Amino acid sequence: MDRPVEITRSYAECKFCNDIADMCNEIPDCTHCENRKGTWIDTITSLLGTKAVVVLEDGKVETYPLDRLKVITKRRDNENY
């Protein structure tokens, strides 16, 4: 199943940044938050839900909820779908 994925930030991470921006009366700048990338290698299901096992670019193996993964696909130009 080796699929390249991008791991989006969690709700808590974005809420913290938005709260600070709200206190300072600024629009939050999300461009400085770089999403981590890795390879989705397996899926684990337990009582707490289904999670993906991801090997990050730095070699660490971590689990993430499926809703935080965005599969990276390669688009080919000049093709009709």
Backbone as a ProteinNet text record, in pm:
[ID]
protein_1_A
[PRIMARY]
MDRPVEITRSYAECKFCNDIADMCNEIPDCTHCENRKGTWIDTITSLLGTKAVVVLEDGKVETYPLDRLKVITKRRDNENY
[TERTIARY]
81.3	0	86.2	209	299.2	251.4	185.6	134.5	195.6	243.5	294.6	177.9	193.3	87	143.6	54	84.6	-3.3	55.1	-19.7	-58.1	-188.6	-235.1	-227.9	-232.5	-226.8	-356.4	-345.6	-464.7	-546.9	-669.3	-757.7	-696.2	-634.3	-576.6	-462	-378.2	-266.5	-316.9	-417	-471.2	-549.1	-621.6	-699	-608.1	-495.4	-400.3	-350.6	-313.8	-263.4	-373.2	-494.6	-606.1	-643	-634.9	-665.3	-565	-438.1	-335.8	-356.6	-387.7	-412.9	-536.3	-637.5	-759.4	-730.8	-646	-611.2	-534.2	-458.2	-377.4	-448.5	-574.4	-652.8	-582.2	-533.9	-466.7	-530.2	-515.4	-557.5	-443.6	-469.2	-360.1	-295.3	-163.5	-86.7	-49.7	-117.4	-95.7	20.1	84.3	191.6	317.1	335.2	455.3	443.1	322.8	303.6	323.8	432.2	457.3	404.8	323.4	270.8	379.6	382.3	480.1	441.3	541.6	517.5	576.6	518	565.9	503.7	517.7	463.7	368.4	246.3	143.2	169.1	203	241.4	138.7	53.4	-41.4	-154.5	-256.9	-370.8	-396.7	-429	-457	-598.1	-676.3	-811.2	-819.5	-873.2	-890.5	-1021.1	-1046.5	-1166.6	-1167.7	-1050.1	-1040.3	-1052.9	-1068.6	-1085.4	-977.9	-981.5	-885.4	-777.9	-653.2	-540.1	-446.4	-375.5	-278.5	-139.1	-59.8	80.3	161.2	234.9	307.3	454.8	540.4	684.4	713.9	757.1	785.7	917	940.8	1061	1189.4	1183.1	1302.9	1320.6	1231.5	1245.7	1161.8	1097.9	1013.5	885.1	836.2	709.8	606.6	496.5	391.9	255.7	152.7	16.2	-63.9	-154	-238.9	-379.5	-481.3	-617.9	-627.2	-713.4	-724.5	-768.2	-845.9	-893.7	-783.4	-667.4	-556.1	-461.8	-487.1	-399.7	-455.2	-365.1	-399.9	-304.6	-359.3	-276.1	-223.8	-93.8	-29.9	-36.5	-100.9	-111.9	-38.1	9.8	77.7	-22.2	-36.2	-125.6	-44.3	-100.3	-35.2	-104.1	-25.9	-81.9	-120.4	-210.1	-252.6	-323.4	-389.5	-469	-613.4	-703.4	-845	-895.1	-965.3	-1017.8	-1163.3
-118.6	0	125.7	120.7	235.6	353.8	448.5	568.2	691.6	785.3	910.2	994.1	1045.4	1124.5	1251.6	1345.4	1467.1	1467	1491.5	1488.5	1632	1658.6	1793.1	1815.1	1939	1973.7	1932.8	1905.7	1867.2	1990.9	1967.6	2077.5	2158	2090.4	2159.6	2251.8	2207	2290.7	2415.5	2400.6	2516.3	2608.2	2551.5	2633.7	2720.5	2668.1	2745	2865.8	2843.5	2950.8	3054.1	3007.4	3098.7	3180.5	3121	3194	3306.8	3279.2	3383.7	3495.2	3458.2	3558.5	3641.2	3578.1	3649.1	3750.2	3713.9	3806	3927.4	3907.3	4015.9	4087.6	4052.8	4111.4	4099.6	3980.7	3954.6	3833.8	3828.9	3711.3	3610.7	3485.5	3389.2	3356.9	3346.3	3312.5	3164.6	3083.3	2938.8	2893.6	2984	2943.8	2899.9	2945.4	2905.1	2764.1	2709.1	2572.1	2475.1	2406.7	2308.4	2172.6	2112.4	1979.8	1875.2	1779.1	1671	1576.5	1514.1	1418.9	1284.7	1179.4	1045.2	945	817.9	708.6	627.5	612.2	535.3	388.5	311.9	172.8	71.3	108.5	11.1	83.4	8.4	61.4	-26.7	38.1	-32.6	3.8	-96.3	-72.5	-122.6	-37	-74.8	-14.8	-25.7	32.9	184.5	245.5	391	442.8	355.1	397.4	340.1	381.7	334.7	439.6	396.4	486.7	432.8	524.2	488.3	486	387.9	381.1	449.1	553.3	635	640.4	619	639.2	780	867.8	1006.2	1014.9	1131.7	1150.3	1132.8	1162.7	1148.8	1007.4	913.5	774.1	731.8	824.5	790.5	723.9	628.4	560.8	610.6	667.4	720.9	681.8	692.1	664.1	793.7	806.4	924.3	881.5	957.8	929	948.1	870.5	875.1	1011.2	1087.2	1216	1322.6	1296	1391.2	1362.8	1255.7	1221.2	1274.9	1323.8	1365.8	1292.8	1204.8	1125.3	1215.9	1208.1	1288	1209.3	1267.5	1202.2	1285.4	1217.5	1286.5	1305.5	1428.9	1457.5	1464.5	1410.6	1417.8	1524.9	1613.4	1718.4	1661.2	1728.9	1696.7	1561.9	1519.5	1397.3	1432	1371.3	1391	1284.4	1326.1	1232.2	1208.2
0	0	0	-21	-7.8	-91.2	-24.5	-91.8	-28.4	-109	-51.4	1.3	122.6	184.9	247.3	267.7	340.5	464.1	582.1	707	742.1	747.9	780.3	931.3	970.2	1112.1	1181.8	1310	1386.5	1420.8	1463.2	1502.1	1616.2	1711.6	1827.3	1785.7	1692.5	1647.6	1576.6	1490.2	1418.4	1511.5	1608.6	1701.9	1786.7	1830.5	1910.4	1831.3	1706.8	1621.5	1594.3	1568.5	1542.2	1665.2	1783.5	1907	1929.7	1906.7	1923.3	1821.1	1696.8	1593.9	1627.5	1687.8	1726.2	1837.1	1932.7	2040.7	1988.4	1880.5	1824	1710	1683.8	1574.9	1440.8	1410.2	1283.7	1216.7	1086	1011.5	1018.3	1060.3	1074	939.9	942.4	822.8	830.5	751.7	756.5	667.4	597.2	506.3	581.4	705.3	780	838.3	842.1	889.5	772.7	774.2	669.6	715.2	632.6	664.2	643	732.7	720.4	608.7	548.9	441.1	478.6	423.4	452.3	358.1	395.3	315.5	400.9	354.4	423.5	394.5	499.6	477.4	525.1	621.6	675.6	747.1	785.4	858.5	979.7	1092.7	1217.6	1262.3	1299.9	1350.1	1493.5	1581.4	1721.3	1771.1	1901.6	1959.2	1947.7	1935.1	1926.6	1783.9	1687.6	1549.2	1458.9	1333.6	1234.9	1215.9	1220.8	1203.8	1098	1035.5	932.7	993.4	955.2	996.2	885.4	923.8	826.1	863.3	763.6	780.7	731.5	822.8	786.1	708.1	647.4	566.5	647.3	778.1	861.3	916.6	878.7	918.1	1037	1105.5	1219.7	1172.1	1251	1221.1	1321.9	1271.4	1358	1304	1390.1	1346.7	1347.1	1249.5	1236	1199.2	1243.3	1198.1	1046.3	983.2	838.4	786.1	864.9	816.4	809.2	867.4	860.5	744.4	669.2	557.2	426.7	344.5	209.4	115.6	32	-58.7	-169.7	-193.2	-297.9	-427.2	-525.8	-656.4	-760.2	-863.2	-972.3	-1084.5	-1128.5	-1241.2	-1367.9	-1470.7	-1600.7	-1684.2	-1741	-1825.7	-1961.8	-2028.2	-2164.5	-2174.5	-2070.8	-2076.5	-2046.8	-2116.9	-2093.3	-1998	-1894.5	-1796.4	-1820.8
[MASK]
+++++++++++++++++++++++++++++++++++++++++++++++++++++++++++++++++++++++++++++++++

